[in-house]
Amino acid sequence: MKKIFILTGEPSGDKLASTVISKLKKNNSDIEYSCVGGTHLNSLGIKSIYDLKEITFIGFTSVLLNIFKIKKKINETVNKIIEFKPDILFSVDSPDFTLRVAEKVKKINPNIKTIHYVAPQVWVWREGRVKKFKKFLDHILLLFNFEKKYFDKENINNTFVGHPLLEKNTNSKTVLSNLIPKDKKIISLFAGSRSSETSILLPILIDFIKLMNDKFNDYLFVFHATEENKNYINDNVNIANSDNIQVISDENIKSQILSRSIFAVSKSGTVSLEICNAKIPSIIIYKMNFLNFMIVKFLVKVQYANIINIINNKEIIPELIQNECNSKEIFKSVVYFLRNPALMNKQINDFSFTLNEIRSKTSSADEASSVLSRYLIS
């Protein structure tokens, strides 16, 4: 029996990995799995060797403060993988953790094929990393076609698979009448999947809601939560004591809530593609501690945080980063858009054109599982 170890480092990676593995399971029933994952991989019957929360770190200072814990977890993970003896180590996103593990595993057992899904953003910073990847990665799966040139240059096997967030949603429909009052217009809110993101952005978004409620009474604010952070968000929302805030973690309901929204406020990240794919106008927010921000500002070589803006080299979706990421600025930006429907339509038209340029002609999960299958039989 063939074996695959799936290595993720955060909830979004767990979700991406599950889309690929669910496809692989349909076509290959005789594969044994183990993983570092969360609720999505667990729903496929794949047990994680430890809780994903134990390794979900973000930001330079948080990594420095947890450096010994991280090193210990890397070594523990490497030992478990070597003990499992997989044919393939399938690592997904979170390169500062997953690729460090993959590198160590490859040194110990070169026969294990290493396939990484979601290329590190070498187009943002540290392009020189690509040369290092060549030493321990057998194949890399790319979400965006413009990334190919960086890996082709170093002759690293790669496949453009597209981004699953840009694919059609085939989930069954749920009746939302019990959840959504008919007299309310929905504004979707995304405070991040990592606790370190949510702890900073959630209070700002709750203050933004208070400002909105002082001016308007016809909006419903829905936080899109992960299973991992829904309780934390719920606790803070309950303290706010507002009757027009809801927290949703069910994936099927979340997609329908988004499609019925008139606007979205989202943390910077891949979730913005999901928002664009649903044709919902939005603004992007992000904030980190001052030291992290100064380090990032010094290192990154792109002007924007959002992938749509980066591709176009201009601000199609407004970004409120760092000092501008506060409740008053968010309020002003959202109200400005809501009062200018033509501006919202222009944003939708602009990002829709970009999505068509970067969308895969097939399914990302199908493409990725096909690569895994080829390595299993090679």
N, C-alpha and C positions, 0 to 999 in steps of 0.2 A: 504493500500500500504506500502510495506517495504521501509526502508530508509537506505542509506549508505552515510556516510561523508568520503571523501577521503582527506587525509592530507599529503602533500608533502612539501619539504623545498628547493628544487632546481630543475633546468631543467631536470637533469638525473632522478630524482625521479618521476617527472611529466611524463616523457616518459615511465618509467617502469609501473607506475600505469595505464597509458592509454592502455597498451597491455592487462592487466588483465580485465579492465572494458569493453573494446571492446568485449572480449569473453563473459563476463557476460551479456552484453546487448543483445547479439544474442540469448541467452538461457532464459533470463528473461526480459520481456518487461515492467513489472509492478513494477519497482524499481525507487524511487525518489532519486536523487543525489544532493549533494552540495560538495564543495571542497575548499581547498587551493591548487591551481595548476597553470599551465601555458598553453602554446599554444596547447599541445597534448591533455590534458583533455578538453580544450575549443573546440577543433575540434570535440569532441564527444558530444558537446552540453551541457557540464557541466560548469556552470559559477563559477568562483572563487570569494570568498568573498572579496579578495583584490589582488593586484598585487604581484606575487611571488617575484619580485625584492626587496620587502620591508623586506624580512626575509632571503635573501641569504647572510649569513655571513660565513667567513672562517678564521680559525686561532685563537689562544688564545687571541692575543692582540686585534684583531678586535672585538671579542666577549666582551672583557673587556671594550673597548671603547664604545660599543653599548649596554651595559648590561641593562640599564634602558629601552631603546627602545625595546629590546628583551623581557624583562619581560612584558612590556605593550602589546606587540603583542601576547605573549603566553596567557595572561589573556583575551584579546579580542577574540582570537581564541577559547578558552575554552567556553566563553560565547555564541559565535555563534553556537558551536556544541551542547551545552546543549539546546539552543533555538530551534535548528533543530530537536532534539530528534531522532537521528538515531538508528536503530537496531544494526548497526555495525559502528565502527570507524576503517577505513582501513588506517593505517599510513604506509608510504613508505620512507625508508632510512632516512637520516638527523636526527639521533637519538637525538642529543643535543637539537633539537627543537621539533620534532614530539613526542618523548617519554615523554618529559616534559609535553606536552599538554595531551597526553594519560593518564598519571598518574593522572593529576588533574581531567580530565573528569571522570575517573573510581571512584575517591573518591566522586565526586558529584552524579554520577548516576551509581552504580554498575551493573545495568541491561544492559548497553551498552556493547556489545561484542567488545573487542579490539584485532585486528589482525594486526600484524606488518610484513611488507615485506622487506626483506634485514636485516639480523641480524647485530647488532652492532659488530664490529670486536674485540670481546673479546679475540681472539687469538693473537691480536696485543698488546693490553694493557687493563688494568682494568677488568680482568676476574671476579672480585668480583661483578661486576654490575649484573651478571646473577641472583643472589639471589634477587636483588631488582626488576627485571623484573617480577619475579614470582608473585609479589603482585598485578600487574595491567595489565598484558598481558594474554589474553585467548589463543592465538595461535601465533606462529612465523613461518614465511615462509623463508626457508634457500636457498641461492643460491648455496652453496657448501656442499657436503655430509659430509666432514670432520668436519663441524660445529656441527653436531648432538650430539656428545659426551658432549659438553659443556652444552646443554640444557636438554638432557636426564638425566644428573647427578642431575639436580634440579627438575626433573619431570615437566618440562614446555612442554605443547603440542607443537609439532613442525612437520613440513613437509618439506622434501627436494624437492624443485620444480625445481631446476636447474636454470641456468642463461639464460635469453632470448637472450643475445648477442651471445650465442653459438648455436643458432638455425638457420635453413636454412632461407635465405631471399626469401620471396615469392612476393616481390614487382614487379610491372610491369617494363619492361625495357624501358629506355628512350634513344633516339638517342643522342649520345654524340659528334658526329662529329663537331657540331657547337661550342662545348665548348673546345674540346681537339685537338690541332694541331697534325697532324699525325707524325711530325718529333720530337715530344717531349716525353720524358719519365717522368712519374709522380712520384713525391715524395709528399706523404700526410703529412700534419702537423696538430697537435691537440694541441691548446694552452689552452684548458680548457673551461669549461662552466661557471664558476664563474668569475665575473669581477675582483676579487682580484687575481685570478690565471692568467687570460689573461693579465692584466696590467703589470705583471712581466715577463711572458714568451714571449709575443708577440714581444717586442723590441729585445729580444735575438734571436728569430727565424728570424726576418727580417734581422738582422746583419749576421746571418748564411747564408741566401739566397744571400746576397751581396758577401760573401766570395766564395760561390759556383759559382756565375755568373762571378767572376773574373777568374775562372779556366775552367769553362765549359759553353757551350751554348746550350745544348740539353736537359735541364730539365725544367719541368713545376712544380711549387710549388702550391699546393692547400690546403688552410686552410679550415678545416671542422668546421663550425661555428654553433652555435645554433641561433634560431630566436632572442633570447634575446641579443646576443653579436655580431651579424653579422655587424651591423652598426659601432660599435666601431672598429672591425677588418678592415672593409672596409676603414674607415677613415685613419687608420694608414698605410694600404697598399698603399693607394693613395698617401700619403706623400712620401713613398719609391720610387714612380715613376718608377716601374719596369713592363715591359710588359710580364713577365712570372710568374706572381702571380695571382691566382684567389681565390675567397672566395665563398664557397658553403654552403648553409644552408638547401636545400631541402633534406629530408631523403633518398628518392629513388635515387637521383643523387649521394649523398654522398656514398652510399653503392657501387654503380657501379664505382665511381672514385677510391674508396679504392681497389676494386677487380682488377682494372687495374694498380694499383701503383706497382712500383718496390721496394719501401722502404717507411717507415713511421717514423716520429719523433713525439712522443706522450708524453704528460704530464702523470704522474703516476695516475692510476685510472682504473676503469672498462672498459674504452674504449680500453685498451690494449687487452682485451679478444676479442673484435670485430676485432681488427687488426689481432690477431692470428687466429681467426676463418676464416678470409679471406686468410690465409696462406701468409701473407706479413711480411717479416723480418723488424725489427724495433730496435730503442733504446728508452729508457725511460728517460725523463728529469723532474726535479722538483726543485723549488726554493721558499723559503719563507724568511721572514725577520729573522734576527739573533736571536732575542728573542724567536720567535716561534720555530725555529729550535732547540735551546738548550733545550727548554721544551720537545719537541717531542723526542729528542735524549735521554733525561733522563727517559722518561716514557715508550717508546715502548720496547717490548721484542723480536722483530724480527729483523733480520739483513738487510732485503731487503724491498723495497717499492712496488715492483710489485708482484701480486698474483702468477704468474707462478713461479717466483724465490722463493717466500715464500714456496709454496707447495713442491718444489724440494730442498729447502735449499741450493741452489747454483745459481749463476748468469747465467741463460740461455739467458736472454735478458739484454744487458748492461744497467746500470743505471748511469746517470750523475746527481748527486744530489748536491744541494747547490753550493759550490765553483766551482765544476766541471761543473755545468750547465751554460756554457757560449758559445758564438758563435764559438770560436776557437776549443773548445773540441768537440762540436757537429759536426763541419766541419770535424775534423780529424777522428772521429768515423764513420761518414756516408761514407766518401771517402774510408776508410779502408774496409768497408763492400762491397761497390760498386765494388771495385777492387778485391774482393775475393768471387766470386759466391759460391764456395764450403762452405764458412763460413755461407753464407745466407741460403743455403740448409740445413746445419746442424742445424741451429737455428729452421728452419721450422719443421724439423723432431722431434727435441726435444720437442718443445711446442705442436706439434700435438699429441704426445703420452700422454702428460699431459691433454690436452683437452678431449681426449677420456675417461680418468679416472674420470673426473668431470662432464661430460655431462649427463643431464637427458635423460632417454629413451623416455620421452614424452615431451609435450610443457610446459614450465614454466607458461605461461598464463593460459593454460587449468588446470594445477594442482592448481594454486592459486585461480582461479575462482571457482573451485570445492569446495575448502575449504570454501570460502565465501558463496557459495550456501548452504552448509551443516549447517552453522551457521544461515542462514536466516530461515531455516525450523525447526531448533531445538527448 
